[in-house]
Amino acid sequence: MECKKRENPSLWYTQVLKKSEMLEYSNDLAGCYVLRPWSFKIWEHLQAHINAQLQSRNIDNAYFPLFVTESALEKERSHIEGFESEVAWLRKGKELKEEVALRPTSEAIIYPHFQKWIRSHRDLPMKISQWCNIVRWELTDPKPFIRGREFLWQEGHTAHANKEEAEEMVRDALEMYRAAYESLLAVPVIPGLKTEGEKFPGAASTSSIETFIPTTGRALQAATSHFLGQNFAKAFDIFFTNEQMQRELVWQTSWGISTRSLGAMILFHGDDKGIILPPKVAPIQVVMIPIYYSEEEYGKVCKKLMEFEERFGKAKVRVKVDDGKYNKPGW
């Protein structure tokens, strides 16, 4: 590293991402980044953990289109007003009957389908998760993983028959994210309720988990969980017939975690020597290096290391045998 973390946190962060081969900057557009295999493997470990948690809660993954029409975004006016400056619009396309945006969040894309799928109380609760990319255009100060024009995330959307069940889902989703941060990424977080001015556009209330950047002391929003009330149900006409054969609006939630989690992990654990990865998400957990004094010994040692590599693999430990001869063992 060419600088110390506490003396120049911004430069340190830029250097540690490139030198560790976590990320590459786009040549053409600020705020867009290439996630190299090293960082994407960490994201996949987080995905696997969260998918297991989703499955235990009977929440299924699905995928919805990247594009959303202007009329769909306009249905919940307070929602689009909160994202208006960040929406990326498609301006070309002869076949477009109206302006189309790239997904800034997915409520306006998913809820027209909820309106089709939900008819009876027997269809509830409806619980859907999606792994996708998000595009938010207006950025003055992009920062890799922390704030970008495009990023990856997991988002959950649920519909319930009553308010109490929806509020419990909000708490449960936030707890799922808290556990992921603390048990996998070893990053401490604090759960809390956002102020009226900070809540998600269109939501009745927003809960979040917050961490901090050690070098600056600044808070960093780690994940969010929104109680939508019946606001979006009213906008998208999402009704169900209850057991008394009466029509009611559903109660909804949405919640999400993004690749910002990787940035929080790096900022929290890295030091002046570079990146430090928590073992549970490290792409490689054990590195074995042959120590030998002759070519004959080299062959025997490497054979033994291969045996250990197989045993580690059976124990679900991610291991690498670094048997290259281009550096000395103490390099």
N, C-alpha and C positions, 0 to 999 in steps of 0.2 A: 504494500500500500504506500502511496506517495504522500499521504496526509494522515493525521490522527483524527479519530472519530469525533472527539469532543471539540477539537479546534476548528474543524470545518465539516460539520455533519453532512451538508449537501454534497460536497465534492466526494467525501468518503462514500456516500451512498451510491453515487454514480459509478465510482471506480469499482466498488465491491461487486456490483451487479455485473459489470462487464468482465472483470478479472475472474470471477467465479463461473463465468459462462452461463449465468442464469437468464440473461436477457440481451437483446441487441436492439439498438435504436433504428427506427425506420429512416431510410434515406430521404424519403419524400414528404413526410407529414409529421409535424410535431404532435405528440400525444398518442402516437401509435407505436406499438412495440412488438418485437418478435419474442415469444416465450420459447427459449431454447429447451432441449430435452431435459436438462437438469432441473429447471423450474417446473416444467410440465409434469414430470414424474412426482414432484411434491404435491402438485395440484391433484394428480390422480390418486395419491394416497388419501388426501383430504376427501376427495369424491367418494372413494370406497368406504371410508368411515361414515360419512353422512348418508350414503345410500343404504348402508346397513341400518342406520337409525331410522331412516324413512320407511324401510321395509317393516321394521318392528312396529311402526305406527300405522301400518296399512295405507301408506301413501305411495302412489304409483308415479313413475316418471313418464313424461310425454314430451312431445316437441310441437311447438306452434310456429307459424311463419315469422320471419324477420320483419315483414312489412305490415304497416297499419295505415288505414285510410284516415284522412283528416276528419271525416264525419264521425268515425269511431272515437277518435281522440276528443272531439268536441262534446261528446255525450255527457261526460262528467267535467264541466267547465272548470271547476276549481282545481281539478287534477291536471289538465293541460296547461293551465296558467302557471302552475308550479314548475313545469318543464319547458315552457314555451321557448326560452332563450337557448335551450340545449338540444332542441329537436333538429335532426338532420333530415331535410326534405329532398325527395327526388324531383328534379325539375325537368327531366327529359323522359320521353316515352310516348309514342303516338297513341298507344292503346289505353293510356291512363284516362279514366273518366273524371278523376279528381286527384288532388295532390296526395302523395303517399310518403309516409315517413319511415325511417329506420327505427326499429324498436328502442325507445328510451327507457321503457319498462313495459310490462306485458299485460297490465290489467285490461286495457282497451282491446287487446288481441284475444285474450282468453275468455273474457266474460260473455261475449256474444255466443260462444259455444256452451258455456254454462247455461245460458238461457234456453238453448236447444235441448240440453241433456237432462236438465232438472225439471221434473213434472210433479212428483209425489214425494211425500215424506220418506218413502222407501228409497229414494235416490240420495238421501242425505245420511251422514255427511258426505260431501264430495270433496276429495282431497287429491290434489295434483301437484307434482313437482316438475320443474324443467331446468335442465342445464343448457345454457346458451350464452351468446354474446350480447352485449348492450352497447348502444352508440349514443353518446352525449356530446354534442358538437362544440358548444361555446366554452372554450377553456382559455384562461389567461396564464395559468401556472401549472402545466401538466407535470406530474411526477410519477415515474414508473411504479406500477402496481397500486400506488396510492390514489392517483387521479389521472385518468386518461380519456381520450376520445372514444376508445373502444376497450372493453374489458370483459372478462368471463365471470359468470356467476351461477349460483343455484338459487332459484326462486320457488316458493311454495304458494299455492292459492287454494283456499278451502271455502266451502259454503256449508252452513249449519242451519238447523231448524230453530235454534234459540240463541239468545245473546250469551248466556252463561257458558255454553259449549264453545262458542267462538272465542270468548275471552280466555278460556282454558287453553285453547289451541295456541293463542298468542304467547302465553306464558311458556307452554311446552316447547314451542319452536325456539324461543329465545334461550331456554335452558339447553336445548340440543346444540346450539351454536356456542354457548358458553363452555360446555364440556369439550367441544372440538378444539376451541382455542386453548384451553388450559391443559387438556390431557394429551393432545397431539402436538400442538405448536409451542407448548410451555410458555404461553403468553397470558398473564393475568388480566382479567377484565372485570368491570363493574356493571351490573345491570341497572337500568333506570328508565324513567319516563321522560320523553322529550317535552319541551315546552310547546305551547300552541304555535309559536312562530317557527319552531323547528320540525314539527310533525310532517309526515308524508302528505303531499298534496291530495286532498280528497278523503283522507282518513279521519276517523273519529278520534283516534289517539295513536301514538307511535311509541313503542318501547325499543330500547337499544342496549347493546353492550358496548362499553367504551374502554379503551386502553390508553396508553400514553407513549410518547416518544421520549426515551430516557435522556437523550442529549439536549432536548429543548424543553421538556416538561409539558409539551402541548398535548391536549387530548386528541384521540383518534377514534372515530366511530368504526367499530369492528363489524357489527352486523345489526340488522333491524328486524322488528316484527310489528306489523301494523294491525290494529283492530279497525276494520273498515266500516263497522256498523252495517247500516242498510243503504249507505250513500250510493255505492256502485250498483246495488240491486235495483234501486229506483231508476238509475240512469239506463241500465241495460235490461230492465223488465224481467228480473230473475225471481220468479214466483214458484211456490210449491203448494200442493194441496195437502193440508194437515189431516190428522186422523178424524177430525170432525167434518171433513170434506169442505173446509174453508180455505181460500187462497191467502197465502201470506208471503211477504218478502223474506228471502233468506238473509242470514247474518254472515258476514264474510271476513276473512283474514288474508293477508299476504305477508311474506317474510323472505329474507334473502341474505346470502353471504357471498362475497366475491373474492377475486384474486388480490384484493387489498390485504387479505389475511397473510399472503406471502410477504408483502412489504412490511407489515407489522412485525412478523417473525424476524425478518432480517434486521430491521431497525432495533429490535429489542435485544437480540442475541449477538450480533456481530461485534468484533473488537478491532483493534489496530492491526491485527494480523490478517483480518478478512472475515469471511462468512463463517458462522457457526450454526449447524443444523441440529434441531432436536432429533434424537434417534428414531422416534416413531415415524417421522416423515422423510428421513434422510434416504436418498436413492441408494446409497451404499452405507451400510452400517458397520461393516468390518472390512479392513484392507489387510491382506497378508502379503508380506514381502520375504522372498527367500534370502537367507543369509548363508553364504557358502564361500569356500576357499579354493575350489577347483571346479573344472567342468564336470567331473564325475560326481562331485557333491551336488552341483547345481541340478542335475537330472534327478537325483534321489530326493532332494528337498522339494523340488517342484512336484514330483509325483505324490509326495506326502501331503503337500498343500492342496492338491486336487482332491485327495480323499477328504480332507477337512472341509473343502468347499462343498462337496456333496452332502456331508453331514450337516453343515450349516444350512444348506438349502432345505433339507428335510425338516429342520427346526424353524423354517420360515424366517431365517436371518438373511438379509441381503448382503452378499459378500463379493469381494473382488480379489483375485490373485494378481498382484502387480509383479509379473515375472519379467518385465522388460530389462534389457541389459544396457540401456542407454544412459542410466544413472546409477550411481553407487547406492547401496542400501541406506546410507546416512544422509542422502541428498535432501 
